Amino acid sequence: MKTFARTMLAIVGGYVGTSAIIAALAVIAVAAGGMERSEAATLTSMLGFVIYLAVIIWSFADPALLRVALGLGAVSGLSYAVVLLLARAPV
């Protein structure tokens, strides 16, 4: 049962966490870096593969499943908060 929970956390939680991180990075690149939106989306999408791989490796390497779940939840929440705050700010 623990292996199934870890696998689901890695796949689903990793996807949600990675999408939140790349959305926040794209918004930051546009707002602070002055990048074009299309370039920021392309760059962060390519970085998303590396981030997703790192999250999957972390979810199986860490012995505490709860720590991984809370870490992914915290990072996802903070990233979505950054997106909501910066997406409404005038550029």
C-alpha positions as a Markdown table, in Angstrom:
| # | Residue | x | y | z |
|---|---|---|---|---|
| 1 | Met | 0.0 | 0.0 | 0.0 |
| 2 | Lys | 2.9 | 2.4 | 0.7 |
| 3 | Thr | 4.3 | 1.8 | -2.7 |
| 4 | Phe | 1.0 | 2.6 | -4.3 |
| 5 | Ala | 0.7 | 5.8 | -2.2 |
| 6 | Arg | 4.3 | 6.8 | -3.1 |
| 7 | Thr | 3.7 | 6.2 | -6.8 |
| 8 | Met | 0.4 | 8.2 | -6.8 |
| 9 | Leu | 2.1 | 11.0 | -4.9 |
| 10 | Ala | 5.0 | 11.0 | -7.4 |
| 11 | Ile | 2.8 | 11.0 | -10.4 |
| 12 | Val | -0.2 | 13.2 | -9.4 |
| 13 | Gly | 1.5 | 15.3 | -6.8 |
| 14 | Gly | 4.6 | 15.7 | -8.9 |
| 15 | Tyr | 2.4 | 16.9 | -11.8 |
| 16 | Val | 0.5 | 19.4 | -9.7 |
| 17 | Gly | 3.7 | 20.7 | -8.0 |
| 18 | Thr | 5.6 | 21.0 | -11.3 |
| 19 | Ser | 2.8 | 22.8 | -13.0 |
| 20 | Ala | 2.6 | 25.3 | -10.1 |
| 21 | Ile | 6.3 | 25.8 | -10.1 |
| 22 | Ile | 6.6 | 26.4 | -13.9 |
| 23 | Ala | 3.6 | 28.7 | -13.9 |
| 24 | Ala | 5.2 | 30.8 | -11.1 |
| 25 | Leu | 8.6 | 30.8 | -12.9 |
| 26 | Ala | 6.9 | 31.9 | -16.1 |
| 27 | Val | 5.1 | 34.8 | -14.4 |
| 28 | Ile | 8.2 | 35.8 | -12.6 |
| 29 | Ala | 10.2 | 35.8 | -15.8 |
| 30 | Val | 7.7 | 38.0 | -17.5 |
| 31 | Ala | 7.2 | 40.4 | -14.6 |
| 32 | Ala | 10.7 | 40.7 | -13.3 |
| 33 | Gly | 12.9 | 39.5 | -16.2 |
| 34 | Gly | 11.1 | 41.3 | -19.0 |
| 35 | Met | 10.8 | 38.2 | -21.1 |
| 36 | Glu | 8.2 | 37.7 | -23.8 |
| 37 | Arg | 5.3 | 35.5 | -22.6 |
| 38 | Ser | 6.0 | 32.9 | -25.3 |
| 39 | Glu | 9.7 | 32.7 | -24.5 |
| 40 | Ala | 9.0 | 32.4 | -20.8 |
| 41 | Ala | 6.4 | 29.7 | -21.4 |
| 42 | Thr | 8.9 | 27.7 | -23.6 |
| 43 | Leu | 11.7 | 28.1 | -21.1 |
| 44 | Thr | 9.7 | 27.0 | -18.1 |
| 45 | Ser | 8.1 | 24.2 | -20.0 |
| 46 | Met | 11.6 | 22.8 | -20.7 |
| 47 | Leu | 12.6 | 23.2 | -17.1 |
| 48 | Gly | 9.4 | 21.4 | -16.1 |
| 49 | Phe | 10.8 | 18.1 | -17.3 |
| 50 | Val | 13.8 | 18.4 | -15.0 |
| 51 | Ile | 11.7 | 19.6 | -12.1 |
| 52 | Tyr | 9.2 | 16.7 | -12.5 |
| 53 | Leu | 12.0 | 14.2 | -12.6 |
| 54 | Ala | 13.5 | 15.7 | -9.4 |
| 55 | Val | 10.2 | 15.5 | -7.7 |
| 56 | Ile | 9.7 | 11.8 | -8.7 |
| 57 | Ile | 13.2 | 11.0 | -7.5 |
| 58 | Trp | 12.6 | 12.9 | -4.2 |
| 59 | Ser | 9.3 | 11.1 | -3.6 |
| 60 | Phe | 10.9 | 7.7 | -3.8 |
| 61 | Ala | 14.2 | 8.6 | -2.0 |
| 62 | Asp | 12.7 | 10.3 | 1.1 |
| 63 | Pro | 11.7 | 7.7 | 3.7 |
| 64 | Ala | 9.0 | 9.9 | 5.1 |
| 65 | Leu | 6.0 | 9.9 | 2.8 |
| 66 | Leu | 4.2 | 12.6 | 4.9 |
| 67 | Arg | 7.2 | 15.0 | 4.5 |
| 68 | Val | 7.0 | 14.6 | 0.7 |
| 69 | Ala | 3.3 | 15.2 | 0.7 |
| 70 | Leu | 3.5 | 18.3 | 2.9 |
| 71 | Gly | 6.5 | 19.6 | 0.9 |
| 72 | Leu | 4.7 | 19.3 | -2.4 |
| 73 | Gly | 1.6 | 20.9 | -0.9 |
| 74 | Ala | 3.6 | 23.8 | 0.5 |
| 75 | Val | 5.5 | 24.4 | -2.7 |
| 76 | Ser | 2.4 | 24.1 | -4.8 |
| 77 | Gly | 0.5 | 26.5 | -2.6 |
| 78 | Leu | 3.2 | 29.1 | -2.5 |
| 79 | Ser | 3.7 | 28.8 | -6.3 |
| 80 | Tyr | 0.0 | 29.3 | -7.0 |
| 81 | Ala | 0.0 | 32.3 | -4.6 |
| 82 | Val | 2.9 | 33.9 | -6.5 |
| 83 | Val | 1.0 | 33.3 | -9.8 |
| 84 | Leu | -2.1 | 35.0 | -8.4 |
| 85 | Leu | -0.2 | 37.9 | -7.0 |
| 86 | Leu | 2.0 | 38.6 | -9.9 |
| 87 | Ala | -0.5 | 37.9 | -12.7 |
| 88 | Arg | -2.7 | 40.7 | -11.5 |
| 89 | Ala | 0.1 | 43.2 | -11.1 |
| 90 | Pro | 0.6 | 45.6 | -14.0 |
| 91 | Val | 3.6 | 44.9 | -16.1 |
